[in-house]
Amino acid sequence: MDKNNGQSLEDTRHASGARARPLSSRYLNRELGLLEFNRRVLAQAADLSIPLLERLRFLCIVSSNLDEFFEIRVAGLKARIDVGADAPDSDGMPPSRVYREVAREAHELVAAQYALWNESVLPSLAKQDIHFFRRREWTAAQRAWISAYYFREIMPVLTPIGLDPAHPFPRILNKSLNFAVQLSGKDAFGRSSGIALVQAPRVLPRVIRVPPELAGCDHGFVFLSSIIHAHVGELFAGMEVLGCYQFRVTRNSDLFVDDEEVKNLRIALQGELPQRHFGDAVRLEVADLCPPSMSEFLLQQFGLDANDLYQVTGPVNLVRLMQIPDWVDRPELKYPAFTPGIPAALVRQPDIFTAIAKGDILLHHPFQSFKPVIAFAAQAAKDSDVVAIKQTVYRTGADSELMRILIDAARRGKEITVVVELMARFDEEANLSWAAQLEEVGAHVVYGVVGHKTHAKLAMVVRREGERLRRYCHIGTGNYHSRTSNLYTDFGVFTANEEVCADVNDVFLQLTGLGKASKLRHLWQSPFTLHAQLRNAIGREADAARAGKKAGIIAKMNALLEAETIDSLYAASSAGVRVDLVVRGVCGLRPGIPGLSENIRVRSVVGRFLEHHRVFHFVSSGDTYISSADWMERNFFRRIEVCLPILDPRLKKRVVEEGLRKYLDDTTQAWEMDADGRYRKRGPGKGESGRCAQLELLDELAGTGLPDPPDTKRALRPRKKAKAAV
């Protein structure tokens, strides 16, 4: 495999001495699996066949992912260790051991990330006349402009804090940019503590554009940290600056709301949110030039040890570079633009309710547009025959057209019910804001069930048609979020099927009222039936295989961790069922072990779009499902989720072909997993052309109406060889 597909990064990783994990358990560890996923993302940044500015994005995505990894997963590990809860989990590893291995592998990953930034991405940007000017490179003219910028835009909002008995070490905000300054001399009051801190307010941009006439190019930038470094002495008149070192601390950001004590979830959450910025420290990032004495001082202040220190050769927060591709107007350095397609059924019949009444409609995002989902709500808001709209909201964004439409619909007198999940991690503030705005216009806003996150993606419109009321529903695998719908792969189905719509109505009744869960006709639902129904479906494939019948399981999801489901897959494999799994992120199942999982194959696809849809296909029955739920304990038992059978044969063929088969055929973006949880990039066979599922779907669906459904036999049979070139 040549270096252009990320193999060079992988070679570096294995040369670094990373150890294979012993087969000490039937299950793999979640935290280590998440780090493996981020290695695959980092491989995208190393792939020279990917446009340069997109490589930069992938580099930033790794930093963003690692931030959340430390805020939630590492914080959880450290909390368990601190209270002495060190019993092994199902993977056979106690938290203390997991923490040690996580620290070792995270340090390796961060080192590889910054090596890639310094040795590949940054020089490549410079060759394209996209420059990040370091202090030693500033010309006299640039230095003068930067100095004027500092005194005008930066210095007025900085507050230096000298450390002494009257000024103890301050509370440092989570993930904020800070500077530890070593000083010599005495100040106006005779103080000489020797150390001061400077916090960079979040209102300040972390990257500043240099005017083209001074940069000598159209795209020149300087880091805020460089400007503060160069001028920090201005904050300490008459004293000598011996050193200035940027640092950043990451804190536990998981919110805790006591399910048994809470009386009002919204008020309880509003009380918790401000504390997120000041949770227990879990990671300290410092610049590479920071001396050991200063690093040790900072570690002590935050209650951390050497394993928690990450010394980096560059900006301590690469996430802030995510805006650069948007600032740089160089289309040739980005993925080609495309126009999402519109299903032919909606092209032929613009009235969305008339179109849905004629038959179910499938949307495959981002290859097909999210606009029909917006149009579904917009038409309902203005339609005089629509009497009610019900919607779940998990993540929708701070600027949501869909939420504004629901607010308008409430103003027009429609009966609006919105189930807002307040505990959607890192979207709590946006959801609180929308909940308040909806309540102001008279919408019914409920917060689901305390202790069970509402993760199902459901929308229902009730419309009066003649002498009857008719329901129209949208059920999806992804959030009602216009921005992420352009970045994540997801399925959504519009349906007027009376039984399916009755199921959706029953789920809304559960969420807004009280009473026993009713038996649903088609939907599998967490926390009641989804887990058992899924295991039953897996068991039926095992029974078919034992009876000598055709059997097989193909499933795609974001994560696979729940032990009983894994055991069911192991049992199916032992019965002779071929199991093909496409798991984007962390997988706790060990594939390919003789006597346990020799018939199971696991792959991960990482590409331009985040693989997000959950699709399950069972060969013996032919049943195919899409779902909001991954195969994790939380999704089965602590969330409200739904799993929808695809009833229309034409749409079922599409879901199997587009959501599963193409990903099994992918030979350019797929990674094969081995029994110890390591991944190897998959390549085309000898004499074969590479295939890319995402590119093929763009080619088939983007900018078009709905394609003709594939032949049934073609959709459901394994392909022998890949033929199409990408």
Helices and strands as residue ranges (DSSP letters): G 3-5, H 7-15, H 30-46, H 52-68, I 69-74, H 75-82, H 95-116, I 117-121, H 122-127, E 130-132, G 135-137, H 140-149, I 150-154, G 155-157, E 159-162, E 178-184, E 195-199, E 207-210, H 212-215, E 219-223, H 224-231, G 232-235, E 240-251, H 265-272, G 273-278, E 281-287, H 292-302, G 306-308, E 309-312, G 318-323, H 324-327, G 331-333, H 344-348, H 352-358, E 361-365, H 371-382, E 386-393, H 401-411, E 415-420, H 428-440, E 444-446, E 453-454, E 457-465, E 468-476, G 484-486, E 488-495, H 498-512, E 524-526, H 530-546, E 553-557, H 563-574, E 579-583, E 600-605, E 610-611, E 614-618, E 624-627, H 633-637, E 639-645, H 649-656, I 657-661, H 662-665, E 670-673, E 679-681, H 693-701, H 712-716
